[in-house]
Amino acid sequence: MKETTKTLIRYGLEDVILRYSKTNNVIWNQLYEELSESSIRQWKGKVRIDRTSERGTRFSQTIDKESPGVQMSDVWEISQITASFGEYLAFDTQKPEALLKCIILASSNEGDIVADFFCGSGTTLAVAERLGRRWIGCDLSKFTIQVARKRLLDIYNSKDLMSEK
């Protein structure tokens, strides 16, 4: 059963992610949720999506079949990482790859540099690599650097660590 956002917040099962910039020169790429085939078929090329906001306000949106989908809201429902996940590496603060994928896609373009100065198991670096971003990773522990290094080297068709764009 899918938990509602209000229920998750009530039990403290949510995180708030903020972004800051020193300049007005920021990158923000709107993210979209894919449409289901049944929604596309039902509306014969035009899709109407009815939603209810956190405050209970109802609104609808009609989009074309060729649309990339429905704009993602500011609440992302992403499962917590558990031992049953293939990406799980037993790090206390490890984040789900799906979360990092949303953050990296929204805030950078292909070829940009993504930095994680507390890289731990290397989740941010691995996701950045798969999305065609260059990356910088640091950590105090030699063990975590080796875990992150192995994770990066295991990515199929990954670029040389010293390569240019």
C-alpha positions as CSV (number, residue, x, y, z in Angstrom):
1,M,0.0,0.0,0.0
2,K,1.4,3.4,-1.0
3,E,1.8,5.8,1.8
4,T,0.4,9.3,1.4
5,T,2.8,12.3,1.6
6,K,0.9,13.6,4.7
7,T,1.3,10.2,6.5
8,L,5.0,10.2,5.8
9,I,5.4,13.7,7.0
10,R,3.4,13.0,10.1
11,Y,5.8,10.2,11.1
12,G,8.9,12.2,10.2
13,L,9.7,10.0,7.2
14,E,10.6,12.9,4.9
15,D,13.7,14.9,4.1
16,V,13.8,18.5,2.8
17,I,16.3,19.2,0.1
18,L,17.3,22.9,-0.5
19,R,19.4,24.4,-3.2
20,Y,21.4,27.6,-3.1
21,S,23.3,29.7,-5.6
22,K,25.5,32.7,-5.2
23,T,24.5,34.0,-8.7
24,N,21.4,34.1,-10.8
25,N,23.1,31.9,-13.3
26,V,21.6,28.6,-12.2
27,I,20.5,25.4,-14.1
28,W,17.1,24.0,-13.5
29,N,15.7,21.4,-15.8
30,Q,12.0,20.6,-15.2
31,L,11.5,16.9,-14.5
32,Y,8.5,14.9,-15.8
33,E,6.8,11.7,-14.7
34,E,6.1,9.3,-17.5
35,L,2.5,8.7,-18.6
36,S,1.0,5.3,-18.4
37,E,-0.1,3.6,-21.7
38,S,-3.6,3.3,-20.3
39,S,-3.8,7.1,-19.7
40,I,-2.6,7.8,-23.3
41,R,-5.1,5.3,-24.8
42,Q,-8.0,6.6,-22.7
43,W,-7.6,10.2,-23.8
44,K,-6.8,9.4,-27.5
45,G,-3.7,11.6,-27.8
46,K,-4.8,14.2,-25.2
47,V,-4.2,13.2,-21.6
48,R,-6.1,14.9,-18.7
49,I,-4.4,14.5,-15.3
50,D,-6.4,15.4,-12.2
51,R,-4.4,16.0,-9.0
52,T,-5.0,17.3,-5.5
53,S,-2.4,19.5,-3.9
54,E,-1.1,19.1,-0.3
55,R,-3.6,21.7,0.8
56,G,-6.5,19.9,-0.9
57,T,-6.8,22.2,-3.9
58,R,-7.9,20.2,-7.0
59,F,-6.5,21.0,-10.4
60,S,-6.2,19.3,-13.7
61,Q,-3.8,19.4,-16.6
62,T,-4.3,18.4,-20.2
63,I,-1.2,17.4,-22.1
64,D,-0.4,16.0,-25.6
65,K,0.6,12.4,-26.2
66,E,4.0,13.5,-27.4
67,S,4.6,15.3,-24.1
68,P,7.4,14.1,-21.9
69,G,4.8,13.5,-19.2
70,V,3.4,15.4,-16.3
71,Q,5.6,17.9,-14.5
72,M,6.9,16.4,-11.3
73,S,5.7,18.3,-8.2
74,D,7.9,19.5,-5.4
75,V,7.3,16.3,-3.4
76,W,9.2,13.3,-4.8
77,E,8.1,10.0,-3.4
78,I,11.2,7.8,-3.5
79,S,11.6,4.6,-1.5
80,Q,14.2,4.5,1.2
81,I,17.1,2.2,0.4
82,T,17.1,-1.2,2.1
83,A,19.2,-4.3,2.1
84,S,16.9,-5.8,-0.6
85,F,18.0,-3.1,-3.1
86,G,20.6,-4.1,-5.6
87,E,22.4,-0.8,-5.0
88,Y,22.7,-1.3,-1.2
89,L,26.2,-1.2,0.1
90,A,25.6,-1.0,3.9
91,F,26.5,2.6,4.4
92,D,24.4,4.4,7.1
93,T,23.8,7.6,5.0
94,Q,23.6,6.0,1.6
95,K,20.9,7.7,-0.6
96,P,18.8,5.9,-3.2
97,E,20.1,6.3,-6.8
98,A,16.6,7.4,-7.9
99,L,16.9,10.5,-5.6
100,L,20.3,11.4,-6.9
101,K,19.2,10.9,-10.5
102,C,16.4,13.4,-10.0
103,I,18.7,15.9,-8.3
104,I,21.4,15.6,-11.0
105,L,19.0,15.7,-13.9
106,A,17.3,18.8,-12.5
107,S,20.4,20.8,-11.6
108,S,23.0,20.0,-14.3
109,N,23.4,19.3,-18.0
110,E,25.3,16.6,-19.8
111,G,29.1,17.2,-19.5
112,D,28.8,19.4,-16.4
113,I,30.8,18.7,-13.3
114,V,29.0,17.2,-10.2
115,A,30.9,17.4,-6.9
116,D,30.3,15.3,-3.7
117,F,32.7,16.2,-1.0
118,F,31.4,13.5,1.4
119,C,31.0,10.8,-1.3
120,G,30.9,7.7,0.9
121,S,29.9,4.7,-1.2
122,G,30.0,6.8,-4.4
123,T,26.2,6.9,-5.2
124,T,26.4,10.5,-6.5
125,L,29.5,9.8,-8.6
126,A,28.0,6.6,-10.1
127,V,24.7,8.3,-11.0
128,A,26.6,11.3,-12.5
129,E,28.7,8.9,-14.6
130,R,25.7,7.1,-15.9
131,L,24.0,10.4,-16.8
132,G,27.1,11.7,-18.7
133,R,28.3,14.2,-16.2
134,R,31.9,14.6,-15.0
135,W,32.4,14.3,-11.3
136,I,34.6,15.1,-8.3
137,G,34.4,13.0,-5.2
138,C,36.2,13.3,-1.8
139,D,36.0,11.5,1.5
140,L,38.2,11.2,4.6
141,S,38.1,7.4,4.8
142,K,40.4,5.4,2.5
143,F,37.9,2.5,2.8
144,T,35.0,4.6,1.4
145,I,37.2,5.9,-1.5
146,Q,38.0,2.3,-2.4
147,V,34.3,1.3,-2.3
148,A,33.4,4.3,-4.5
149,R,36.3,3.5,-6.9
150,K,35.1,-0.1,-7.3
151,R,31.6,1.0,-7.8
152,L,32.7,3.4,-10.6
153,L,34.9,0.8,-12.3
154,D,32.0,-1.7,-12.3
155,I,29.8,0.7,-14.4
156,Y,29.6,-0.7,-17.9
157,N,31.3,1.5,-20.5
158,S,32.4,4.1,-18.0
159,K,34.8,6.7,-19.2
160,D,38.4,6.9,-18.2
161,L,38.6,8.8,-14.9
162,M,41.0,11.4,-16.4
163,S,39.1,11.9,-19.7
164,E,37.9,15.2,-21.0
165,K,34.2,15.9,-21.8
